[in-house]
Amino acid sequence: MEAVSPTLINVIIFVLAVYVGFHVVWNVTPALHTPLMAVTNAISAIVIVGAMLAAALTEGSLARYMGVFAVALAGVNVFGGFLVTRRMLEMFKKKDKKPKAGGQA
């Protein structure tokens, strides 16, 4: 008999990863959010590859559905991350100045 269940160890690792990830993201200065999002998109792309491998190599139907679900969620995360990154980069663009009404340039 094992001292601690492997499932319990995996749940503890997951909870700690969520806790650390939350604090890392929310304690970043606003100037670093765009690079952080770019790294997050790269990590999500790696998660997609891993989820595809997990879904393809499993024999059980539940595991295969969970793999497909992981691919779908990681795809949404990458797409949303690129949208957020684009919006944040647009905030740093300079706006065009309108010409003055008096005819002066």
N, C-alpha and C positions, 0 to 999 in steps of 0.2 A: 504494500500500500504506500502510495506517495504521500509525502508530508503536505505538499501544497498542490492543488490542481493546476495544470497548465492553463486552463481557461481563466482561472482567477488571476494568474500572473499576467496574461494578455490583457485582461480588463484593467488591471492596475497600471500597466504600461500605457494603455490608451488614455486613461483618465489623467495621468501625469503629462502625457504629450499634449492633451487639450489644455490643461492648466498652463503649462510653460508656453505653448503657442499663443494663448490669449494674452498673457502678460508681455510677451515679446512684441506682438503686433501693436498693442495699445500703448506701449511705452516708447514707441519710436517717434522721433520728432517729425513734424509734417514734411520737412524737406527731404526726408529719406523714404517717404511712402512709395514714390514711383519706382525707385530701384528695388524696394522690398516686394512690390507687386510683380515686377519682372522676374525676380527669383522664385516667387510663389507660382507663377505660371510655368516656369521650367520644372519645378518640382511636381506640379500637377500633370505635366506631360509625361514625366517618368512614372507617375502613379497610373496613368492610362496604359502604358506599356505593361506594367506589372499586373494590372487587372485583366488585361487581355490574355496574358500568359496564364494567369490563375483560372480564368474562365475556360480557356482552351484545354488545359491539362487535367481538369477535374473529371471524375467519372459520375459523380452524383448530380442529380438535376438541381437540387437546392444550391449547391456550391456554384454551379454554372450560372444560375439566375443571379446569385449574389455578385458574381464577377461581372456580369452584364450590367447590373445596377451600379457597381463601382465605376465602370467605364462611363456610364451615362452621367453620374454625378461629377466625375473628374472632368468630363467634357464641358459640362455647365460651368464648372469652376474656372476652367481655362478661358472660355468665352466671356464670362463675366469679368474676369481679371483683365482681359484685354480691353473691354469697354471702359472699365474704371481707369486703367492706365491712360487710355486715349483722352478721357475727360480731364484727368489731372494734368496731362501735358498741354491741353488746350488752355488751361488756366494760366500758363506761363507765357503764352504767345502775346505779343504786343498788338494792341488794337490799332486800326488805322485811324489817323486823325482826320476829322471832317474839315473841309476848307471853310474859312470864316466868311460871313455874309457880306462884308465890306469889300470883297474883291482882292484883299491882300493875301499873299501867299505865306 
